[in-house]
Amino acid sequence: MTDVIRNQNDDGTLIFDIPNIQNYTIEIVNGNLILRPQKQYITEDELNRMPIAHSAILGCLIKKRGGETISKKKSYRGVMVDIWTPMPVQQILQTTTFNFKLTNENREKGYQWCDNIRMSFQSKDATGTLREILNMVRVNDLTIEMSIKLKTGRIVHFKRD
């Protein structure tokens, strides 16, 4: 949080000067002034440069333009499968960054069967899976709002309208 400058008037009343107040949402709850930092969103390029290994999704909302929710999951794989599920198989195969097989490979060579899409796919790490999520969000013209806690503890926010 920013440094609050505290002053006192001649009559003894306190004055608080909060720099960059436009970066906060202001709310009064039970007579208390609540300041919450507004989310600062990073670009897709910045997100792609983030160290995603050992990170955690804190919140995710992916929707169709009409408002239908596609995913609220908090695992990279879960979000990705939710995006793939309503897609035609041919569209997935033509636009994916993943390797697929139309047969149940029963964990052979890193492939895992997915009942939702009736195909096996080769797993990737969190970075590769996040890139696939972003790719499929573009392919399907979806909206996404995601908050990720990095291994360092830093929280980043990404949004695509």
C-alpha positions as CSV (number, residue, x, y, z in Angstrom):
1,M,0.0,0.0,0.0
2,T,1.1,3.5,-0.6
3,D,2.3,5.7,2.2
4,V,-0.5,7.7,4.0
5,I,0.5,11.2,5.0
6,R,-1.0,12.1,8.3
7,N,-1.3,15.7,9.3
8,Q,-3.1,17.6,12.1
9,N,-5.1,20.8,11.7
10,D,-4.8,23.6,14.2
11,D,-8.0,22.5,15.8
12,G,-6.6,19.0,16.4
13,T,-8.5,17.1,13.7
14,L,-6.5,14.6,11.7
15,I,-6.1,14.9,7.9
16,F,-5.0,11.9,5.8
17,D,-3.4,12.5,2.5
18,I,-3.4,9.4,0.3
19,P,-1.3,9.7,-2.9
20,N,-2.7,8.1,-6.1
21,I,-6.2,7.6,-4.6
22,Q,-7.5,6.9,-8.1
23,N,-5.7,3.5,-7.9
24,Y,-8.1,2.4,-5.1
25,T,-11.8,1.6,-4.8
26,I,-13.4,3.5,-1.9
27,E,-16.1,2.0,0.3
28,I,-17.7,2.9,3.6
29,V,-18.6,-0.2,5.7
30,N,-20.1,0.2,9.2
31,G,-18.7,3.7,9.4
32,N,-15.2,2.6,8.4
33,L,-13.4,3.9,5.2
34,I,-12.2,0.9,3.2
35,L,-9.6,1.4,0.5
36,R,-8.9,-1.6,-1.8
37,P,-6.2,-1.4,-4.5
38,Q,-7.7,-1.7,-8.0
39,K,-6.4,-4.6,-10.0
40,Q,-3.6,-3.7,-12.3
41,Y,-3.8,-6.0,-15.4
42,I,-0.8,-7.2,-17.3
43,T,-0.7,-7.7,-21.0
44,E,-0.7,-11.1,-22.7
45,D,3.0,-10.6,-23.6
46,E,3.8,-9.9,-20.0
47,L,1.9,-12.9,-18.8
48,N,3.8,-15.1,-21.3
49,R,7.1,-13.9,-19.8
50,M,6.0,-14.7,-16.2
51,P,7.5,-17.7,-14.4
52,I,4.3,-19.8,-14.3
53,A,6.0,-23.0,-12.8
54,H,4.7,-23.7,-9.3
55,S,2.0,-21.0,-9.6
56,A,-1.6,-21.2,-8.6
57,I,-4.7,-19.9,-10.2
58,L,-6.5,-17.8,-7.5
59,G,-9.5,-17.0,-9.7
60,C,-10.5,-17.6,-13.3
61,L,-13.6,-16.7,-15.3
62,I,-13.9,-17.6,-18.9
63,K,-17.0,-16.7,-20.8
64,K,-18.5,-16.7,-24.3
65,R,-19.3,-13.2,-25.7
66,G,-23.0,-13.9,-25.0
67,G,-22.2,-14.3,-21.3
68,E,-22.3,-18.1,-21.0
69,T,-19.6,-19.3,-18.5
70,I,-17.1,-21.7,-19.9
71,S,-14.9,-22.2,-16.8
72,K,-14.4,-21.1,-13.3
73,K,-11.8,-23.8,-12.5
74,K,-8.6,-23.1,-10.6
75,S,-6.3,-25.7,-12.3
76,Y,-4.7,-25.0,-15.6
77,R,-5.6,-28.5,-16.9
78,G,-9.2,-28.1,-15.8
79,V,-9.6,-24.7,-17.4
80,M,-8.1,-26.0,-20.7
81,V,-10.4,-29.1,-20.8
82,D,-13.4,-26.8,-20.1
83,I,-12.5,-24.7,-23.1
84,W,-11.9,-27.8,-25.3
85,T,-15.2,-29.5,-24.3
86,P,-17.7,-27.6,-26.4
87,M,-15.4,-27.4,-29.4
88,P,-15.7,-29.7,-32.4
89,V,-12.8,-32.2,-32.5
90,Q,-11.7,-31.0,-35.9
91,Q,-11.3,-27.4,-34.6
92,I,-9.3,-28.6,-31.6
93,L,-6.9,-30.6,-33.8
94,Q,-6.5,-27.7,-36.3
95,T,-5.8,-25.0,-33.7
96,T,-4.2,-26.7,-30.7
97,T,-0.6,-26.5,-29.5
98,F,-1.0,-29.9,-27.9
99,N,-0.4,-33.4,-29.3
100,F,-3.6,-35.5,-29.6
101,K,-4.5,-39.1,-30.5
102,L,-8.1,-40.2,-31.2
103,T,-7.5,-43.4,-29.3
104,N,-7.2,-44.1,-25.6
105,E,-3.5,-44.3,-25.1
106,N,-3.7,-45.3,-21.5
107,R,-0.9,-43.0,-20.3
108,E,1.5,-44.2,-23.1
109,K,4.2,-41.7,-23.9
110,G,2.6,-39.1,-21.6
111,Y,-0.8,-39.2,-23.2
112,Q,-3.9,-39.1,-21.0
113,W,-7.4,-40.0,-22.0
114,C,-10.0,-37.3,-21.5
115,D,-13.6,-38.4,-21.5
116,N,-14.9,-34.9,-22.1
117,I,-13.4,-34.6,-25.5
118,R,-13.1,-38.3,-26.3
119,M,-9.4,-38.1,-27.1
120,S,-6.0,-38.6,-25.5
121,F,-3.6,-35.6,-25.2
122,Q,0.0,-35.3,-24.2
123,S,0.4,-33.3,-21.0
124,K,2.4,-30.1,-20.7
125,D,3.7,-28.1,-17.8
126,A,1.8,-25.1,-16.4
127,T,3.5,-22.7,-18.8
128,G,2.6,-24.7,-21.8
129,T,-1.0,-25.3,-20.6
130,L,-1.5,-21.6,-19.9
131,R,-0.3,-20.8,-23.4
132,E,-2.9,-23.3,-24.8
133,I,-5.6,-21.6,-22.7
134,L,-4.7,-18.2,-24.1
135,N,-4.5,-19.7,-27.6
136,M,-8.0,-21.3,-27.3
137,V,-9.4,-18.1,-25.8
138,R,-8.3,-16.3,-29.0
139,V,-9.5,-19.1,-31.3
140,N,-13.0,-19.2,-29.7
141,D,-13.2,-15.4,-29.2
142,L,-13.8,-15.8,-25.4
143,T,-13.3,-13.4,-22.6
144,I,-11.0,-14.3,-19.7
145,E,-10.2,-12.8,-16.3
146,M,-7.6,-14.6,-14.3
147,S,-5.6,-14.0,-11.2
148,I,-2.4,-16.0,-10.6
149,K,-0.2,-16.3,-7.6
150,L,3.4,-16.9,-8.7
151,K,5.9,-19.0,-6.8
152,T,7.4,-15.7,-5.6
153,G,4.1,-14.7,-3.9
154,R,3.4,-12.0,-6.4
155,I,-0.2,-11.9,-7.7
156,V,-0.8,-11.0,-11.3
157,H,-4.0,-10.2,-13.0
158,F,-4.8,-10.8,-16.7
159,K,-7.9,-9.8,-18.6
160,R,-9.1,-10.1,-22.2
161,D,-12.4,-8.6,-23.1
